């Protein structure tokens, strides 16, 4: 993909992110044909969004890590996106519904790293990435369907646009996570007090750290490092729940705690 095509895609996606307008699709002239081209656009978009006021990238999200979400999306492989500093809330997040196109929440297990995961240590496994994990947290990913028909545009275009990411709410950090079986934790989402979705952490690639290892290896393939102090959202353990103006969503993971998002 040429630098001109990448720049064209970034300009469109930056406006899509900052203006809250939906897009049918990226034009053929700058539409990524595969995941490598998609991640090249995403990397350039990270710089533009940081300069536009969203701040540096402080975390990462992984999507399509459980069979339910893969069936829903029609995508059979994980995909990652970036999370900028200004998009991160703690415990309770307040969001203006009218700044999104079509917002939703996903209940996820997030991890924060104490040490970096550089390319030279790849390949990574569930066991090796666990050594870098400092704390584990319940979390909401705030997603936004910025393409009018997101199933029709294909995975590369979604990856270029950070794969739906539009922020997150991080819950209380749990230091003694080694006392928990991270593959069997029950998760749930309520909207306005009504239970709407449940799941289990093991639905995320068998174990959330398998998703973390996937991301570390994918970064290594591209010569990138996940940094110490950064956090990773390992993927939805329940269904994505689309929210309306006025909704209050609560995500809970047994043994970790809860987060709240108000729209």
Secondary structure, 3 states (H helix, E strand, C coil): CCHHHHHHHHHHHHHHHHHCCCECCCCHHHCCCCHHHHHHHHHHHHHHHHHHHHCCEEEEEEECCCHHHHHHHCCCCCEEEEEEHHHEEECEEECCHHHCCCEEEEEEEEEEECCCECHHHCCCCHHHHHCCEEEEEEEEEEEECCECCHHHHCHHHHHHCHHHEEEEEECCCECCHHHCCCCCCEEEEEECCEEEEEEEHHHCCCCHHHHHHHHHHHHHHCCCCECCCCEEEEEECCCCEECCCCCEEEEEECCCEEEEEEC
